[in-house]
C-alpha cells in the first residue's frame, strides 16, 4: 500500500471566505503525480464538493470527472457503486472490485472483500480527491486506476464554521469544522450528524462521522496524526419490479435491507526534505470495522409433504437437524439473511525520492495486514403483507452447505516494493518507467469444521513505461503501457464452488483456488491549457484499452438469491474520455464525455433463472463481444459556476448516461435501462459577513430514471400495489426532485 495521499491536480483551486481560509496545495507526498505522467489525472477540491448544498465527495466526482458514473444498486445515497473506465469501487462484496482507494495515504479497500464503504469517509473533511488512470505503483486492485482522498489539516484550513440543512423526505444534517495553527503546530476537527427518513418506503438512514488531525512542522519536516470514525445505520432496499414501480415508485420489493457500520481509523504521516535532492515520506495506519447486515427476501424454501424444501426436493433442517415444518400452511415464506463482520487492518509504507535537473526517482515499499471474523445465518419466517420479514425466525442448517450457518476467520498480508522514475531525455520529451512487485498471503480457518480451511499465495511483478512530449503548455501528448494485478480476496476464495453457492449477503461454504486477475493497459492521450481572452482554457483527452486475464465475477447459481465466484478467462474495457474547462474571473464552465466499451472476450454459460429469455434450463450463453451489465456505454456532463462577487454564486450541472444491461443479462438478450439526463442547480448567498444561506435542487425536472437493474422472482411474492404482476424486470429507482436548504455560520 503506497502512501498515495496528495496527487498533483490538473486544475488547482483555492477558496476564501470570511472567517476562514482554505487552500489546496500540492505537497511532496509519495506517488505524487505530475504533468509528465503517461496517464490521465483528474481532481476535485473542497469547493467542488459543496457547490450543491452540503459537501458531497462522490457527487462532485460524478459531476466533474468525465469517466466517473455512480450506480445505486442498493438505492441508498451513502452506498453507491463508483465506476471509472468500467472498473468498480463498491460496498458490495459480490461486485468485482477494480479500483485502489486510499484515504490520507492509507489503503481503504477492506481486507475481506476489497470493498469500499464510502459512508465511512467524512465529506466535509475532504480537501481533495484525485482519480488517476492505471499505475502499478498503487499496488493491488489498481486494475482500472486509483482514487486518493486527502483530508484537511490546520495548515491548509484555518477558521471554523457550523452549518445545518434540511432536505426533502425528512433529511436533517448538522456539521461543523474548526482548524488553525501557530506556525509550528496545527489542529483540525470536524463532526457530522445526519438523519434521513428516506424517500422510499422503509428506508431510513443515520450517519455519525468525526475526524481530527494534529500536525507539526519545522524546517523541511512535517508530521500529522489523524483519526476518523463513523457509526452509521443505512437502509438500501434495492431493486423493485417494474410493475410495482409503475404503481408506486416509493414501494420496495422485500425488506429489511440494513447495513450497520461502526468504524475507526487512525493514521500517521510524515514528510521530510532531507536535502535539495532527497526527500522521505512514510505513513502508518490502524483501523477496525464492525459491520452487521440484515437482508429480507422471499425464501429459497417452499412446502413439500408437510415440511419445507429447496426446489430440488432437499428437506430443510434446523440447527438441531430436525426438518423445518410447513408452519404457515397457506402463508408466504420469507428469509432473513444476517451477517456479522469484524475486521482489523493495519499497515505502513515508506518512500525515498530523488530529484535533480532532468531526473526524478522514487523507491518505496508497503505492508498491509488484515484479520477478519465473519459469521452468517439464514432464518425462515413469514412474509408479511407489506413484504417484510416476521417470525418465528427458525435458523436454517441444511447438510451439504446449500444453506447453512457459517463462521470463518480470514487473514491476509499484502507486501510490495516499487521503483519509479522519470527522465527528461530531450527538451519536452520525458521517459517514465516503473515496476512494482506484489506478494499476497491469504489464509482461512473454518470455525465450524474444516471445509473452509485454506492457504493461498500470490505474487507478481507489474511493469509500466511511457513517453510524454510537451510542445508547449497548450499541447502535450503521452503514450503508455502498464500492468496491474489483484488477488482473490478471502470472501471470494470462500465462495468459489458452484455446488455450494453463497447468498447475496456473502455466505461462504467452500474454498477452491481462484487465479489472480492481471490487467494490461494501453493509454494514448493529451492535455494542455492556454490563455483565452480573459480566462484559461484547459483540455484533456485519453483513449485506452485494458485487457484482463482471469477476471473474477460473482455469477448466479441454480438456487435462488445465491451465487459463487469464478474466473473468466478474458474481459476487456476500452474507450475514450475527454474534458474541457474554461475559467474566467467570475465564471467557470466545464464539459466532459466518456465512452466505455466493457465486454466479455470468452464464451460463458451462466445461470439466470429469472431472465425471461434464458433457455429451458434457466441458462444464458455469453459470446465474445457481449457487454458487461451495469456499465453505461456513454456518459456526459456539463456545468458552470457563476460567482460575480464574493457574496453570492450560482451553480448548474447536467449529467447524462446511456442505458445499461441488467445484472443477469450478460448475454444482452433484454433491453437496457432507459437513458437519462438529469439537471441540478445550487446557490449560495452571504447575507452578513459570517452568515451564508445555501440551497440546491437535485433532479430539477423530476426525471424518473434508473441507474441499475436486475431480475426478481416477481410472481413468487404477492404485490398488493400491483396484483398479478409477473414481469421479472426489476430496477433501482433514482431519487425524485429533492430540495435542500441550509444556513452556514462562519466563526
Secondary structure by P-SEA (a helix, b strand, c coil): cccccccccccccccccccbbbbbbbccccccccccccbbbbbcccccccccccccaaaaaaaccccbbbbcccccccbbbbbcccccccccccccccbbbbccccccccccccccccccccccccccccccccccccccccccbbbbbbbbcccccccccccccccccbbbbbbcccccccccbbbbbbbbbbbbccccccbbbbbbbbbbbbbcccccbbbbbbbbbbbbbbbbbccccaaaaaacccccccccbbbbbbbcccbbbbbbcccccbbbbbccccbbbbbbbbbbccccccccccccccccbbbbbcccccccccccccbbbbbbbbbbbbbbbbccbbbbbbbcccbbbbbccbbbbbbbbbbbbbbbbbbcccccccccbbbbbbccccbbbbbbbbbbbbbbccccccccccccbbbbbbbbbbbbbbbbbbcccccccbbbbbbbbbbbbbbbbbcccccccccccccccccccaaaaacccccbbbccccccccccbbbbbbbbbbbbccccccccccbbbbbbbbbbbbbbccccccccccccccbbbbbbccccccccccbbbbbccccccccbbbbbbbbbcbbbbbbbccccccccccbbbbcccccccccccbbbbbccccccccccbbbbbbbbbcbbbccccccccccccccbbbbbbbbcccccccbbbbbbbcccccccccccccccccccccccccccccccccccccccbbbbbbccccc
